[in-house]
């Protein structure tokens, strides 16, 4: 985002299973920037296939803010278990203490986004009406309403609710980043029971699974690590993870909007909405997502569908509600049987019915999607 004199740059990361492709693209992006700073890095979620390439990106770029979904203690343990079961040293190191991992790599501040109040939610989230603050380094500020810090929270870590917004200021213009943390905790109790069995703990000691000291000490022990990995594998499939969805668009009214991509025609909708890996097939969950972004629905020009266009994460209401000009799915190139699962045919048909253009972006350069938006305030 640029007003001609200043720029604000952010990255919404979804990672890739094929690490080599992600590393190359991360380096290409870093090399394309005039400085080694970006204003915000938004990480959809911390599963191993969503964090590959981040270490390469952070070796070349320094984010002022990193936005992560807040994990409840058992969710945190689940992430560690999944990383132990995988083959990614980066994912394992990050899973133990995500905030510290990013701070150690130069992040100015890690912001953990907590689910706000969904019950009775109506209208837009609370907005920040304060003027741009004085800024000593002459870079445009990114402001958001911080929640109270829990006792013992490490330095460099902040919290914000997803019923507030982050606002970026460029001259007289204001741009918003609004988040939505999907609640994917339906299987946490199943995982918790499996972990209790593996560690031979009864229900009275379930709080031990939430003890960070117990976790850190246990990771030093090979037998302990094997038990946690077995608890994860015993479930037979990957579990759901909290996912950080994000909307990027102007605040308030704007004039003379011209937005264009290489996938579709000119449009007057400048907003961009990414659904991460949120499970939105359930009608109530999808409705909560749509209501959260209801006041910006008319501004959504580009919609990125959840989980590579999986039918297990999709509800037609999603596209019918936003009616985007361009609907996007990120998925592997269809070179293997596993890759051919995404996007699902029903999802593709719905996307083509309710949006002007549909694009599948893969790890092949020929599928690249670019967009340019010009807005007057």
Phi, psi and omega in degrees: 000132184213144174254014181099329180252319181237157180226151171236128183238134175220157180234130172256113190259131174238000175065195180196149176290319181274096188301322184300321179292318182293320179301316182296315181293323178298319180290321177299317179296314180300319181291340183279348185269148181285340178230173179262022180242140166236157185277325182210139170242120181252118183256118184303303170199173196257016175294155190302326182280000179249359181241357178296137181095344183293324179294325176292316179299316184285343174290338182249337185232147178245115178275138175289322178227140170241123180258124180232151172288137177289137179249128171293158187307316180290327174298320178299314179298322178298318178297318178297317179299316179296321180292321177297325181284340180270193184236023185252109176299326179295314181297322180293313180299320180290324185293330183295314178210084185304315183298313180297323180300316180287321179296320178298337180259019169102357180300135180290321181204137175256126182248117178268119184268121185256145177298131177275195182279117179270329186295122178072016182294129180211140179078183185286155173297165178298135181251158178270120183258004182288153178287164177303134181284164172296138184229121191287334184260011176062017174264146181298135185278156171241114186247142175206160183273112181279143173275161178303139179281131175297153178300132179087002179297136183292156177297140179092000180245128177237169180230142172218149176275150181278005169261019167241182182225158167260132181243133175254140183245126175231103183059235178269004183262152178228130181242141184249145166243117180243137185246159175218120178263113179286143180261103184247043189264015187297333183255007182296323179296324178296315178296318181300317179296321179296319179294319178300320179294314183297321182267007177053050178248144174268174187300335180294339184253019182297334179295340177298328179295344181259003185271117183292326178295319177299319179296311184295318178293321181296324182296342178281350186249125183297319180295320179297316180298321180295321179296317181294320178295322178294323177300322179289314183292332183296343181281344173082353181197162176293142180268172178285150180232145174300134184237139181261108177270154185216140172245136176234123181184174182287155172265144178067197183274149176219161185243157171049059178275125174233113181235133182216146174228171177278010179250348186199186185279177173298147179215161177258013180254109187270356188276156182228130184228125179243130185263008176055229176244026183300138177274101186248012178295323178294132186298319181295318179294317180296320179295320177298319178297312181297319180293326180299326181250019187300320185285349177247006185304319182291344180266354183282106177268330181232129180237123176261117185289154183286150170047055172059022181080025178292140178292335180288346181246003193245141171227130181305334178305330183300312181281324179298325182289315187268332180047058184289157173290320181232126172253132187238142170234132171259129184203157176296151172300143189279068181254351179228163179299320180296318181295330183288355178288334185236141351282158180288146183303319181296325178293317179299315180297318179295319180297320180288334179285324191246007175223157184289329181216148179232135184224132172258116180260121182245192177276009175266135185298332181293344180266002185306138176249126173239151180221146176226129182234128175244127185227137172250135180252000000 
